[in-house]
Every structure is written in C-alpha cells, then in structure tokens.
C-alpha cells in the first residue's frame, strides 16, 4: 500500500511543481509588478501602490477594449451554442453519411486559429468583395474588416465558424447519453417534436449546455490570436480586445506594469463571470 501511495506522489508532485513554476509563479509576479512603474525592460522601478489600477478606470482605450470584448463575447457565445445545438441534433438523427458530416463539422477545430484567421482575412479582403461587386451590392463589395462599424461582425462570424466545431461534439456527446426508450414512451403519449425537445432532450443535456456556455464565454472573452490574424485590433481600435490591448501595451508599448494591473483586473472579471454563469445555470438544471 505504501509503495502504491509513493507512486501516486511521484506522479502528482512533479506536476504540481511544474504548474507552480510555469503558471502560478508568473501570475504572482504579474500581480507584484502591477504595483510598480516598471516598463518591462529597464533595471529600475519604484513601487507606486494602486496608481496603475486608478488610472485604468480613466483610460478610454481600456473602456473601448472592454466594450468590444463583451459585445463580441455575448454575440459569439449565443450563436456558437445555438448553431452547435442545431447541428448536433441533426447529426444525432438517423441520416445518411452521418459520420462524414461529423468529420466535416469538426474540421474547423483541427485548424489553428491563426491559420483560420489569415484565410478569412484573405477572403474578406479579396474574394467576398468580388462576389459583392458581381451581386451589385456596395455594402458587400467592401472589405468588412476595414469598416470601423462592421469589422466586429466579421470577427464574430469567423469566431462562430471556428467555435461551433468543439461545442457540437460536446452537445453530440450529451445527446447520445439519453436513453432511446424515453423517446419511444413520448411517441406513444403523442408528444410533438417540440415537446420532445423541450421536455426531454434539453433537460437531459442541461449539464452539457452549462459547460458549453461557460467555455464559449470564457474563450470569447480571452480572444487574442483571431484578432491578430484578422484585424490586429483595427481599424483604429475598433476590434481591439482586452487581451490584445494587454499584449500590445505591455510588450510593445512599455506599459508592462500598467497592463499587468489590467490583466489582474481582467482575471478577476473573467473568474466572476464564470462563477456567476455556473451557479445560475446549475440552479436552472435542478429546476428543470
């Protein structure tokens, strides 16, 4: 028994040490630097207390980044889950070439987000405007990513296209856990398809809905590489996410300590949103 327990310790302790060294310790360093005026490359810095945190709330670029990120995250989360659920319901039905369609819909998740972003950047810049010109539409003939008002729609479209693959697999896994005899009983009772979905299917996959909503929101709030590949935060700062602002300001703009404070606040915001989401959706699971 003692030898078996020692084996478990040898497996877990190195993992804990590595996690602390490469995750927890850098995070604690970021918190430490957020109370300084260090620019990220100099030798000297001073402790300035909460000044970085104070100035963050007066920074219009920070508020602009928060506005874009939350608008993008809410839209992407809703559409990713809605489309994923519909596709999963279709792929769970008895249709021909079901495995082929499952592979096709999972393909976007295999590709790197950067690759997907650069491909769609080319399509938005060169292919879609030509199609729009042939259709005689001035709106479609322009590059939507270059439009300050509508660029976020282009970013959201690509995020939804890339994000539905993973969520579809999770919903499909949930659908396959539902016993078929429940549906047979509902058919005998004369339940309609809508009643079958609302009274049986949706309550039975409620835990998967909770996980998908939380993951989609968290991933959307942390969007970075898709922004880099599609717009690099532009035009102007119209599509600059908070993660992109932290990176560009901290590593390219000499605002390391300032953006460290921004990242600390953003970590707290994401944690709070995730906790609220989980508690609300889990309470809903018990009510259903």
C-alpha positions, 0 to 999 in steps of 0.5 A: 500500500505504501509503495502504491501511495509513493507512486501516486506522489511521484506522479502528482508532485512533479506536476504540481511543481511544474504548474507552480513554476510555469503558471502560478509563479508568473501570475504572482509576479504579474500581480507584484509588478502591477504595483510598480512603474516598471516598463518591462525592460529597464533595471529600475522601478519604484513601487507606486501602490494602486496608481496603475489600477486608478488610472485604468478606470480613466483610460478610454482605450481600456473602456473601448477594449472592454466594450468590444470584448463583451459585445463580441463575447455575448454575440459569439457565445449565443450563436456558437451554442445555438448553431452547435445545438442545431447541428448536433441534433441533426447529426444525432438523427438517423441520416445518411453519411452521418459520420462524414458530416461529423468529420466535416463539422469538426474540421474547423477545430483541427485548424489553428486559429491563426491559420483560420484567421489569415484565410478569412482575412484573405477572403474578406479582403479579396474574394467576398468583395468580388462576389459583392461587386458581381451581386451589385451590392456596395455594402458587400463589395467592401472589405468588412474588416476595414469598416470601423462599424462592421469589422466586429461582425466579421470577427464574430462570424469567423469566431462562430465558424471556428467555435461551433466545431468543439461545442457540437461534439460536446452537445453530440456527446450529451445527446447520445447519453439519453436513453432511446426508450424515453423517446419511444414512451413520448411517441406513444403519449403523442408528444410533438417534436417540440415537446420532445425537445423541450421536455426531454432532450434539453433537460437531459443535456442541461449539464452539457449546455452549462459547460458549453456556455461557460467555455464559449464565454470564457474563450470569447472573452480571452480572444487574442490570436483571431484578432491578430490574424484578422484585424490586429485590433483595427481599424483604429481600435475598433476590434481591439480586445482586452487581451490584445490591448494587454499584449500590445501595451505591455510588450510593445508599448512599455506599459508592462506594469500598467497592463499587468494591473489590467490583466489582474483586473481582467482575471478577476472579471473573467473568474466572476463571470464564470462563477456567476454563469455556473451557479445560475445555470446549475440552479436552472438544471435542478429546476428543470 
